[in-house]
Amino acid sequence: METRPQLRQRLLLMNPSSGVQQSATIVSAKKSREGGFSVAFEFDSPTPKLWALVFPPDDWRNVPS
C-alpha cells in the first residue's frame, strides 16, 4: 500500500476474477524497501474460494517417490 493504514483498520478484499469478497482486519503495517507499506491482515472468517485455489480431495495420500 502507498499510504500507511492504521492497525485494526478494516479492509474488504475482492478477487476481481471471481468477484468473491472477504472482510479482514489489519494486524501489521511496516515500511517496505521498495516504498509504500507491507501489510498483514487477518480474515474475519474462512473464505477458501477467495483465491480460487483448488485443494486435493481428503482421500489423497502423499506417496514417497
C-alpha positions in Angstrom: 0.0 0.0 0.0 1.2 3.5 -0.7 -0.3 5.0 2.5 0.2 3.6 6.0 -3.0 2.0 7.3 -4.0 2.1 10.9 -3.8 -1.1 13.0 -7.2 -2.7 13.4 -8.4 -0.9 10.3 -11.0 -2.9 8.4 -10.5 -4.0 4.7 -12.7 -5.5 2.1 -10.6 -7.7 -0.3 -12.0 -8.8 -3.6 -10.8 -11.3 -6.2 -11.5 -9.4 -9.4 -11.7 -12.7 -11.4 -14.4 -14.3 -9.3 -16.0 -11.4 -7.6 -15.7 -13.1 -4.2 -15.2 -10.6 -1.3 -13.9 -11.1 2.2 -13.5 -8.7 5.1 -10.3 -8.5 7.1 -8.6 -6.5 9.8 -5.0 -5.1 9.5 -2.7 -6.6 12.2 0.6 -5.1 11.0 1.9 -2.4 8.6 5.7 -1.9 8.0 7.6 0.3 5.7 8.9 -1.7 2.7 12.3 -1.3 1.0 10.5 -0.6 -2.3 8.5 2.2 -0.9 5.0 2.0 0.5 3.9 -0.4 3.2 3.8 -4.2 3.6 0.5 -5.0 5.2 -0.5 -8.1 7.2 -4.2 -8.8 7.7 -6.4 -11.4 9.3 -9.6 -12.6 7.6 -12.8 -12.2 9.7 -13.9 -15.7 8.6 -12.6 -18.5 6.4 -13.3 -18.0 2.7 -11.4 -20.7 0.8 -12.8 -19.6 -2.6 -11.3 -16.1 -2.4 -8.1 -17.0 -4.1 -9.7 -19.7 -6.4 -7.2 -22.3 -5.2 -8.0 -26.0 -5.8 -7.1 -28.4 -3.0 -6.7 -32.1 -3.4 -9.5 -34.3 -2.1 -9.3 -35.5 1.5 -8.7 -39.1 0.5 -5.5 -38.3 -1.5 -2.3 -39.6 0.1 1.3 -38.4 -0.1 3.3 -41.3 -1.6 7.1 -41.0 -1.5 8.8 -41.4 -4.9 
